[in-house]
């Protein structure tokens, strides 16, 4: 039977894992079997740079933490080597990094994951992994907002380049009869 101090340590680890699961917006459970130290170091560095917390955990402790956090559906995959990756700030970062890593390493695989406190299927995890980074998404949204303003600015600059609004109207009025004649000739 384990000593009282060992039990207290395990309870503290379970409480910490449970809080981490509850407070994160997304997380993945992976099997890291068969990866070398160099690859693991690169993976951890990339995860850290994207604010993803990655730790190797014991299956029994993670199972207890999942019970406390309301993520019981993760428990069936808790066998073999297990690591937990969680993010408090970006939904797709962990999925994108770990799924791309799993493509290049045969033994490394994503087992399960959760999103906003609910366990999700592998199709959802794969879809998350294909999303661009948060910065790219924000740039796309900003570009969509700026497009009408930019188009308006280009039109206004064209009017100025033509010599002003009145000059532009006069040119368009002169071009209109020529365009009508060309349309009639085409018929």
C-alpha positions as CSV (number, residue, x, y, z in Angstrom):
1,X,0.0,0.0,0.0
2,X,1.4,3.4,-0.9
3,X,2.4,5.8,1.8
4,X,0.3,8.8,2.8
5,X,2.8,11.2,1.2
6,X,2.6,9.4,-2.2
7,X,-1.2,9.5,-2.1
8,X,-1.2,13.2,-1.3
9,X,1.2,13.8,-4.2
10,X,-1.1,11.9,-6.6
11,X,-4.2,13.8,-5.3
12,X,-2.4,17.1,-6.0
13,X,-1.5,15.9,-9.5
14,X,-5.1,14.9,-10.2
15,X,-6.4,18.2,-8.8
16,X,-3.9,20.1,-11.0
17,X,-4.8,18.1,-14.1
18,X,-8.5,18.5,-13.4
19,X,-8.2,22.3,-13.1
20,X,-6.1,22.4,-16.3
21,X,-8.8,20.4,-18.2
22,X,-11.6,22.7,-16.9
23,X,-9.8,25.9,-17.6
24,X,-8.5,25.1,-21.1
25,X,-10.6,25.8,-24.2
26,X,-9.2,22.8,-26.1
27,X,-7.0,19.8,-25.5
28,X,-5.7,16.6,-27.1
29,X,-4.6,13.3,-25.8
30,X,-1.8,11.7,-27.8
31,X,0.3,8.6,-27.8
32,X,3.9,9.6,-28.1
33,X,5.4,6.1,-28.4
34,X,8.5,5.7,-30.5
35,X,9.6,9.4,-30.9
36,X,13.2,10.3,-30.3
37,X,14.5,13.0,-28.0
38,X,15.4,15.4,-30.8
39,X,11.9,15.2,-32.4
40,X,10.3,15.5,-28.9
41,X,12.3,18.6,-28.2
42,X,11.3,20.3,-31.5
43,X,7.7,19.4,-30.9
44,X,7.7,20.8,-27.4
45,X,9.3,24.0,-28.6
46,X,6.7,24.5,-31.3
47,X,3.9,23.8,-28.8
48,X,5.4,26.3,-26.3
49,X,5.7,29.0,-29.0
50,X,2.0,28.6,-29.6
51,X,1.0,28.7,-25.9
52,X,0.1,25.0,-25.8
53,X,0.9,23.2,-22.5
54,X,2.2,19.6,-23.2
55,X,2.9,17.1,-20.5
56,X,3.3,13.3,-20.2
57,X,0.8,11.9,-17.8
58,X,-0.1,8.7,-16.2
59,X,-3.3,7.1,-17.5
60,X,-4.8,6.4,-14.1
61,X,-4.2,10.0,-12.9
62,X,-5.6,11.5,-16.1
63,X,-8.6,9.2,-15.9
64,X,-9.4,10.5,-12.4
65,X,-8.9,14.1,-13.6
66,X,-11.3,13.5,-16.5
67,X,-13.9,12.2,-14.1
68,X,-13.6,15.4,-12.0
69,X,-13.6,17.6,-15.2
70,X,-16.6,15.9,-16.8
71,X,-14.7,14.4,-19.7
72,X,-15.3,10.7,-19.0
73,X,-15.6,9.9,-22.7
74,X,-11.8,10.3,-23.0
75,X,-11.1,7.5,-20.6
76,X,-11.4,4.6,-23.1
77,X,-8.3,5.8,-25.0
78,X,-6.1,6.0,-21.9
79,X,-3.8,3.1,-22.5
80,X,-0.1,2.9,-23.5
81,X,1.9,6.1,-23.6
82,X,-0.1,9.2,-23.0
83,X,0.6,12.9,-23.2
84,X,-1.8,15.8,-22.8
85,X,-1.7,19.0,-24.8
86,X,-4.0,21.9,-23.7
87,X,-4.5,25.5,-24.8
88,X,-6.1,28.3,-22.9
89,X,-6.1,30.8,-25.8
90,X,-6.3,29.2,-29.3
91,X,-8.6,26.5,-30.4
92,X,-6.7,25.1,-33.3
93,X,-3.1,25.4,-32.3
94,X,-2.7,22.0,-30.5
95,X,-4.6,20.1,-33.2
96,X,-2.7,21.8,-36.0
97,X,0.7,21.1,-34.5
98,X,0.1,17.6,-33.2
99,X,-1.8,16.3,-36.3
100,X,0.9,17.6,-38.6
101,X,3.5,15.9,-36.4
102,X,1.5,12.6,-36.5
103,X,1.6,12.7,-40.3
104,X,5.4,12.5,-40.3
105,X,5.8,10.0,-37.4
106,X,4.1,6.6,-37.7
107,X,4.1,5.8,-33.9
108,X,2.9,9.2,-32.8
109,X,-0.9,9.5,-32.9
110,X,-3.7,11.6,-31.7
111,X,-6.1,9.5,-29.5
112,X,-8.8,11.9,-28.5
113,X,-9.6,15.5,-27.7
114,X,-12.1,18.0,-26.3
115,X,-13.3,21.4,-27.2
116,X,-15.0,23.8,-24.7
117,X,-15.5,21.0,-22.1
118,X,-17.0,18.4,-24.5
119,X,-15.2,15.4,-26.0
120,X,-15.0,15.6,-29.8
121,X,-14.5,13.0,-32.5
122,X,-11.5,12.6,-34.7
123,X,-13.2,14.3,-37.7
124,X,-13.6,17.5,-35.6
125,X,-9.9,17.3,-34.5
126,X,-8.8,16.8,-38.1
127,X,-11.0,19.8,-39.2
128,X,-9.4,21.9,-36.4
129,X,-6.0,20.9,-37.6
130,X,-6.6,22.3,-41.0
131,X,-7.6,25.8,-39.8
132,X,-5.0,28.5,-40.3
133,X,-3.4,30.2,-37.4
134,X,-5.3,32.9,-35.5
135,X,-3.1,35.6,-37.0
136,X,-3.9,34.5,-40.5
137,X,-7.6,34.3,-39.8
138,X,-7.5,37.9,-38.3
139,X,-5.7,39.1,-41.4
140,X,-8.3,37.6,-43.7
141,X,-11.1,39.3,-41.7
142,X,-9.3,42.6,-41.8
143,X,-8.7,42.3,-45.5
144,X,-12.5,41.6,-46.0
145,X,-13.3,44.8,-44.0
146,X,-10.7,46.9,-45.9
147,X,-11.7,45.8,-49.4
148,X,-14.8,48.1,-49.8
149,X,-12.9,51.0,-48.4
150,X,-9.9,50.4,-50.6
151,X,-12.1,50.1,-53.7
152,X,-13.8,53.4,-52.8
153,X,-10.4,55.1,-52.4
154,X,-9.3,53.8,-55.8
155,X,-12.4,55.2,-57.4
156,X,-11.9,58.6,-55.8
157,X,-8.3,58.7,-56.9
158,X,-9.3,57.8,-60.5
159,X,-11.8,60.8,-60.4
160,X,-9.0,63.1,-59.1
161,X,-6.6,61.8,-61.8
162,X,-9.2,62.5,-64.5
163,X,-9.4,66.1,-63.5
164,X,-12.3,66.2,-61.1
165,X,-15.9,65.1,-60.9
166,X,-17.2,67.4,-63.7
167,X,-14.4,66.4,-66.1
168,X,-15.1,62.7,-65.4
169,X,-18.9,63.2,-66.2
170,X,-18.1,65.1,-69.4
171,X,-15.8,62.3,-70.6
172,X,-18.5,59.6,-69.8
173,X,-21.2,61.7,-71.6
174,X,-19.0,61.9,-74.7
175,X,-18.2,58.1,-74.6
176,X,-21.9,57.1,-74.2
177,X,-23.0,57.8,-77.9
178,X,-19.9,56.0,-79.2
179,X,-20.7,52.9,-77.1
180,X,-24.4,52.9,-78.3
181,X,-23.3,53.1,-81.9
182,X,-20.9,50.2,-81.4
183,X,-23.7,48.1,-79.8
184,X,-26.1,48.8,-82.7
185,X,-23.4,47.9,-85.2
186,X,-22.9,44.6,-83.4
187,X,-26.6,43.6,-83.8
